[in-house]
């Protein structure tokens, strides 16, 4: 029967339905059911949120906490969510604001604490490097780690807004309009930030450049 | 094509134009005609792909599926705590209430202090009054006793009347019959001195 065919639901519509359901359950006081339904949203957006947070705050523990806080905030403030806006955009905005707060707090803290430990080559060690990877051979594993480390260091060189726009546009595949909605920046400003981020990253990651981490350290020292 | 590209780049596209073309998917006609710009676009596209792969790998390496599962568990736990009404731990007030119930009555701490001060004042005043009332009738022995002396008193060893007399006499003139025999045997100091 033609009436029995299930219409495919877009991720945006699916998110909106879940959000509306959770809101209704919360209002009815059925909190166990509301949480259970909300866990669908967590499952769907958790990985993407973790990537964004990790590249934005550049610290695994901070990123983990930022993602948790963002989901908690989304759940408690779900009453303010409007279905006209995609849940993803609304949630990412919460996440980014949380990340921004963490970055600011870290900058305030860093004024009073000693600089991070350096490895024998004088480069800052990234905690992510200690984690095991599934590289096929030790050489490839080391090379991949080195490239990731260089990319992380180069991303760290970007101003916060440029990094955010680059991440959202390039890693997450968002359009300028979507990034504009998430960040609250003008669309043309988003494009400018994106281009500047790419140009700067290409410069920093070009072969023959000095180690980006060492460069970054010099820059951060000079800015203090 | 923009005028700037025509004048300054001999008609080739700027890097910004190439990036925009790649990011938006709107392919300029120039790319189909110019091999140089086509090669540059391919190079940028490859570089962007590499960076994206590296970036995603770097994040996924840190957030493994196990860590994401743990994160979700933590989120759900925190949400559960939020939904539950806050509980008040009744430990200190509970124990205090039990003590009160056991005593039957509750005495304010300030009253205990007042009672102690009143007791001290009554003690001091009573002591002074009793000292004044009994001060004139005190015997020397009692006074000595009150001063903590350990000498024997008249009550302990009664002094005979003849012994009382000895206290006031010169020992050279004293004649006690019991000592006469001994006195006879004892040489005199004067005889010993002159006799040599």
Interface residues (C-beta under 8 A of the other chain):
Chain A: X31 X32 X34 X35 X38 X39 X42 X43 X46 X47 X50 X51 X54 X55 X60 X63 X64 X67 X68 X71 X72 X75 X76 X128 X131 X133 X144 X147 X148 X151 X152 X155 X167 X169 X170 X171 X175 X176 X191 X194 X195 X198 X199 X201 X202 X205
Chain B: X15 X16 X19 X20 X23 X24 X44 X47 X48 X51 X52 X54 X55 X56 X57 X58 X59 X60 X61 X62 X63 X64 X67 X68 X71 X72 X74 X75 X76 X78 X79 X80 X82 X83
